[in-house]
Amino acid sequence: MVELEVFFFPAMAPGHMIPILDMAKLFASRGVHSTIITTPLNAPAFAKGVEKSNDSGFHMSIKIVEFPKVSGLPEDCENADQITSPAMLPLFIRATMMLEEQVEQLLGEYRPNCLVADMFFPWAVDSAAKFDIPTLIFHGTSFFASCANEQVRLHEPFKNLKNESDDFIIPNLPHKVKLCLGQIPPQHHQEKDTVFAKMLIAAKESEMKSNGVIVNSFYELEPDYADHYRNVLNRRAWHIGPLSLCNRTFEEKAQRGKLSTANGDECLKWLDSKSPDSVLYICFGSVSKFPSHQLHEIAMGLEASGQQFIWVVRKSDEKSEDWMPEGFEKRMKGKGLIIRGWAPQVLLLDHETIGGFVTHCGWNSTLEGISAGVPMVTWPSFAEQFYNEKLITDVLRIGVSVGVKKWVILSGHGNIKRDAVESAVRSIMVGDEAEERRKRCKKLKEMARKAVEEGGSSHSDLNALIQGLTLRQI
Ligand code: UDP
């Protein structure tokens, strides 16, 4: 049989590159030749994974496209995690739109059997169609968030609301899900003309033209929403996650994403000295940053909670340490570990002593937390994070909200007080309700692992997808 070749084209942001690299590795492990399209400064993030996969006898490669120059955008800014102000966002999007010609050249030259394109490249479906190549879209989020967002977009249930704190129920969903006006993406109501909003409209149109959607989730996690997405919203979708579970060894987990600024061995040694489920892990993803006064409140809340923790700190002002309460690090010696920069997240979450996760509800982090069986404190900032929060707190009942009521791109508002931090942290770590929550988490962890094993729902859906592509029936 002819070897199937699939091109993967991830958006230039860690939260998209990381799961798409996992996906490409997974396809390669099933005999597909996986090729990743990326830019020069992003290529190193894929190189190790590709090399290791090839060492194991699989077939992976990288194709480079030059990142277009756009006036106002620093020359070395090729990744969304380098966007430091909202004004840079439209420039970054404009640059990614200009990749079309180079990507078409690659598709024309290599004629892969399929293109897996990130939703942030809405033009890619038409580019692939020119060469009769089917395209599958990757949004990087849950079935739940896709369903909720689509129902909000279609029915605008917020239309008559005035204040950010006014709430509404999302129509037509299997559960009663309540949000307030301040928590929905502004492109739905007040910012319809921005470059970002227009790109999202184009993304929706291209999704409808595509051959379907790949979802990093597993059926048993959100069966009502997997069904709703397919049967009510009529989308063709394959669920093949949790993708992070394809990383099995210490090395794979430790090197996922970026090179960690912490020593994985030392972190594990520190964790080894603690008892099971006794340490909190705090991390807000790859792009969110907080102002100093918010970090200060988190520190005070953590200390008051009496819980042990590993806290990944990324702040708006990288240089100053003025957020740190006086004597904090000294007092927390042996009790709390601070990682400045990048943590080996999956490695840490999977350790048996991690018993809680304070998360910004990015979908990768959410699913990694679920796969590790840890309850969560939810602290969303933007994108689909407020929807994921509702999945965690109201549908799965495996987390407690810290109480963010307003969408803010890039960095949190900084208005969560220490008492709210202390109370949310305590409620996921101690008490009878915490124990019940933890039991639900452990069950989901088991289900996640079963889903990706032979015979599991994600394993089978990936088989069906690969077979469909081989038979040109997708
Ligand atoms: N991540 C990590 N170390 C960090 C921060 C993030 O390994 O210090 C990884 C995390 O495991 C996840 C991804 O980066 O896979 C972040 O994706 P997510 O969807 O959670 O959030 P985003 O960064 O896109 O907001």
Residues whose N, C-alpha, C, O or C-beta is under 5 A from the ligand:
A	BS01	UDP	P14 G15 I18 R256 G257 G285 S286 V287 V312 G341 W342 A343 P344 Q345 V346 G362 W363 N364 S365 T366
